[in-house]
Amino acid sequence: MNKNHVHFSEDTDEIGHTLINVKKKNDDSYEVHVGFLQVYHRYEIVINLPLDDAEDGYKLSNNDMQSIFVKVISMEAKKDQLRLVVEFIAHKEKLMKENFILDSPKGTNIAVTIFARVLGKGKGTPMLREEVTCIGQEPIDDESEASDWPGFE
């Protein structure tokens, strides 16, 4: 094994699949753990929320607290689950925590929090979990090269 490269073990479930982990915290909130991502990359993530009333009509809330780094692209109700396709921008290193809110047909809110461990530039390429797809790279503002300031001499 080459000692100049970082290798990560697969984060798997009991039967060996690399799945997104969806946890119901209480009646009105879910946590979604998507594993390792790479900084300044854009991802499409498919999340299946286990909801008994998914077919009753959930909508994305117009709440001002929505994150600019998470965008719900589509929602599809299936039997006992709501399938969400989300665009996620990994904009900073280390642990990212981003939220969005759904309005339930009962008039209550469902908070969905996405957790991702983001690797910095040059820290390796993560193996993505199932239902996580890299769809692009964000432009990087490299201040040292973009600045016309001569610096201290």
SULVENJO-V256542 format. One line per field, one symbol per residue. ss: DSSP state (H for helix, E for strand, C for the rest). phi: phi as a letter, one per 20 degrees, with the letter a starting at -180 (. if undefined). burial: I if it has 16 or more other C-alpha atoms within 10 Angstrom, else O. A space follows every 50 residues. Layout:
BEGIN
ss = ???
phi = ???
burial = ???
END
This chain:
BEGIN
ss = CCCCCCCCCCCCCCCCCCCCEEEEEECCEEEEEEEEEECCEEEEEEEEEC CCCHHHCCEECCCCCCCCCEEEEEEEEECCEEEEEEEEEECCCEEEEEEE EEECCCCCEEEEEEEEEEECCCCCCCCCCCCEEEEEECCCCCHHHHCCCC CCC
phi = .feedecdffedefdneedfeddeeafcbcdcddnecdgmddcdcdddef cfdgfeoecffeffeffeeccfebccecfmbdeddcecdeebfmedcccb cdeefendddeddddcedeffmeodfefffmdcfdrcefdeegfeeeeff ned
burial = OOOOOOOOOOOOOOOOOIIIIIOOOOOOOIIIIIIIIIIIIIIIIIIIII IOIIOOOIOIIOOOOOOOOIIIOOIOIIOOIIIIIIIIIIIOIOOIOIII IIIIOOOOIIIIIIIIIIIIOOOOIIIIIOIIOIOOOOOOOOOOOOOOOO OOO
END
